[in-house]
Structure formats: structure tokens, C-alpha cells
Amino acid sequence: MSTPSRIPLLVAQLPDTDALIPYLRQIDANRWYTNFGPLAMQLEQRFAASFAPTLTAPTAITAASGTAGLELVLGALELPPGSSVLLPALTFVATATAVIRAGYQPLIGDVDASTWLLTPETAREYAANHRVAAVMPVATFGNPQDVEAWDAFVVDTGIPVVIDAAGAYGNQRIGRYCHVVFSLHATKALAAGEGGLVVSYDTELAARVRRLSNFGIDLERGSQVFVAGENGKLSEYHAAVAHAALDQWPVMVERRRAVQARYHYVLQRHCPDLGMQRRPEHGIYPILVGLLPPGLRAGDLQPHLLSRGIETRQWYCPTLDRHPAFAAYAAGPLPVAHDLAERLLGLPFFIDIDETQMQRVGAAMAELVPAESTACDSIRAEFKHEVHA
């Protein structure tokens, strides 16, 4: 019996050499390779304009990575050392490590069962029972946070909010009072290989972020350092890739949306009991994650899918509080996050996935996820007839 061909979990989609050459030639001509070079500065202007094309644009500051961006904006908040920053249990470890590296303590909270997000309503409850100095909600799997609700939270409580929107460029809007950080990592929908972006309407905070990204050097006050920073700047080469990616963005958005729509249809027809995150239908998402029915564990299905040549991943499992480095920081019981982490299964998803690969994933999930009702059986039978017709 032949081994099935492999379907990878992810395939990065970055601009090719031809798209990069015009920007690389600019670098050659400028002979400026980092330290707030012209390509990086132009990139900040392009990003800022993309968030408010007809209104006053926010300030955008590039960073060496999304994680660096989180550290920089947290540092720019200038909270007392050891302050507690509320964040969700269901997120990548960088969310918590950024808090610790900024000199604060994570306070790990639970998430909503349908959106898989830490919400303003939940944050209000935690703030009523804990000393919360700041909140870092996450746009989990690219699902955007409600900026109007978070702006209202900031106004009502006086607690600053930093949205970790690492994978949510194109989805996450910018609020007037909350700050947003994006990642340009190779796995994101808009990718530069590596890089990050801090976006805010607070010009004073943005200036502090820029200083901190350059070791804390205050160029307006004799190049002295008043607050220690780090080397968090974006190189001109990464800026070149990001420019080329922005050039291609409108086309890539349409391609990604078309793939998402078809893939969701295939999965729901093959496997109607596979749950999905409640999120905007026409968003642009970097990955695809399904929720298995109660009683099934993603870790139990993974070997069976791998034997069929299908790569998968348990994103954000274990939850933050179950990593030894963060075990002491749980705000209390986290039943929703713990349940989701066991049942969430990341499936192959990339812009070039083809119909045959989608059908293979759908058929494998249909084999491994038992139908809960006769209605599901009839949907599957109807779809098999549709595919073979």
C-alpha cells in the first residue's frame, strides 16, 4: 500500500524575488540598512494610511517582531514594576513572555466559548476582583476584537488596553484609546518573514515606543537614555519584503477569501459536527482551526490524520497556565479555555491548498468524527453524491 502524499499544515506565502527587486535596489542606492531607514519609515506611513484612509490616521511604528512590539508598548505604558496584566489563557506563549520581559506579571483569565476571545465583559469581572493594571486581549486566530467595546472599557475603568492582534492584519480595526500590535511573521496572512507593528492614536505613547525600540536613546535630549530600551527596530530588508507584500495584498485577500469559503463548505458538508469559531465571515485568516464535538480530544485524532498524510496542530495547547513558567499566574478556574484547548484542532490551511487536498481532509475528518445525528449522515451522503456527480 502506497504512502499518501503529505498535506502540510502551513505553507508560507511571501513575495517572490521579482517583487522584491525594486525595493532591494532602493536599499542598494540608499546604503541604509537599519536604524529607521527610509523603507521602514515609508512602510509605517503605508500601514498608518491603511487603517484610516479617509480620517485622521493613527501612528504606526515598525518593530523587529510582533513579540518585540508587545514588549515595547507594554514598556511605554510605564506601569509600576510587578503590575498585573490581564491576558487570556488561550494564546501563544509570547503574549505572556512579553508581559514578564516588560517587568510585569501576567494575570491569566478565561475566554468566551463561541469567539474564543477574552472579552471586555469578562475583563470587567476580573478587574472587580483583582488589581488589574492593564489588559492584553488577543485577536485569537485572527478573530478581531471589538474596539468600540474596548475603548469604552478604557474610558470607564482607566485601565489601558493593548490588543495582541498578531495574526489579524486586515481584520482588526484600531480604536481611539486602545493600542494594537500586529505580527509580520512568515506564518501570517501579510508576512515579511519577520517583523511587527505597533499602532496607536496616542502620539506620546508612540514616541516612547520608538525610543524604547532604539535602546531607549532620546534623540531630542542629547541622545541620552532616561529609560532603558532594547534593539527592537525593523531592518530595511524586512521592510522591503513588507512593502512587496502590501503591493500584493488586494490580490492575496481575494484568493484567501475564496479558499476559506470553499474549504469551510467542504468541511461542513463532510463533517457537520465540526465546530468553528464565531468570527466575521469575510475576514482574512492565517490558519484554520476546528472544534471537535464534546468527548473527542484533538491529540487522539492527530496520529490517525498523520497516518493519512495530513499534518495538524493543537494550537495553544496547553493553555498558558499549564506551562511551568506561567503556572502561578492563573486568576482562577479556566474551564472554557481548558476545554477548548483539548478539542481545538488546527487543520492544513494555506493559500495554494487545492480541491483534492481539501476533500482528503474533509473525508478523513468524516471518518474520525462520528456523526451525532441522522441529519449529519444525510448531509454527508448528499455531499458525496455532489462530489462524484
Secondary structure, DSSP 8 states (H G I E B T S, - for coil): ------B-S-------HHHHHHHHHHHHHHT--SSS-HHHHHHHHHHHHHH-SSS---EEEEESSHHHHHHHHHHHH---TT-EEEEESSS-HHHHHHHHHTT-EEEEE---TTT-S--HHHHHHHHHHS-EEEE--B-GGG----HHHHHHHHHHH---BEEE-TT-TTT----SSSEEEEE-BTTSSS--BS-EEEEES-HHHHHHHHHHHBTTEETTTTTEESS---B----HHHHHHHHHHHHHHHHHHHHHHHHHHHHHHHHHHH-TT-B-----TT---S-EEEE--TT--HHHHHHHHHHTTB--B-TT-S-GGGSGGGGGGB-S--HHHHHHHHHEEEE---TT--HHHHHHHHHHHHHHS--SSHHHHHHHHHHHHHHH-
